[in-house]
Amino acid sequence: MYPIYPTIPNVFPPQVNVPTQIQYVNDRQSAEAYQMSPNSSVILMDSNMPRFYMKQTDASGAFTVKAYDFKEVEAEKPPEYVTKAEFEKFKANLKGARHESTNDARKQ
């Protein structure tokens, strides 16, 4: 007969992804004073100017704070193309200039 072993129930609750809330601070000093657990990172929004801070902590709890400014992205201008007529005109002008420089060189 086989021995009966009791089954061990799953003692760990399932992981639930909880969206993080936006944290606001007043300035860099407030970002540095923001309490965090070791080995973590957070983005802190400045409530006084268009800036945000990325604060990271290592295993010992030491932190680094980097500041970034928001900058409006300007719409990119579409590239300008030369029409075929403009290109042919340019090519004719280039050939004419080359022909004149060749003639000038031969006269000398």
Residue pairs with C-beta under 8 A, 6 or more apart in sequence:
20 42
22 45
23 34
23 42
23 43
23 44
23 45
24 44
24 45
24 46
24 47
25 31
25 34
25 44
25 45
25 46
25 47
25 53
26 46
26 47
26 48
27 46
27 48
28 53
28 65
28 67
30 44
31 44
31 46
31 53
31 55
31 65
31 67
32 55
32 63
32 65
34 42
34 44
34 55
36 42
36 55
36 57
36 63
37 57
38 57
38 58
38 59
38 60
38 61
39 57
39 58
39 59
40 56
40 57
41 54
41 55
41 56
41 57
42 54
42 55
43 52
43 53
43 54
43 55
44 52
44 53
44 54
44 55
45 52
46 52
46 53
50 69
50 70
51 67
51 68
51 69
51 70
52 67
52 68
52 70
53 65
53 66
53 67
53 68
54 65
54 66
54 68
55 63
55 64
55 65
56 63
56 64
57 63
82 90
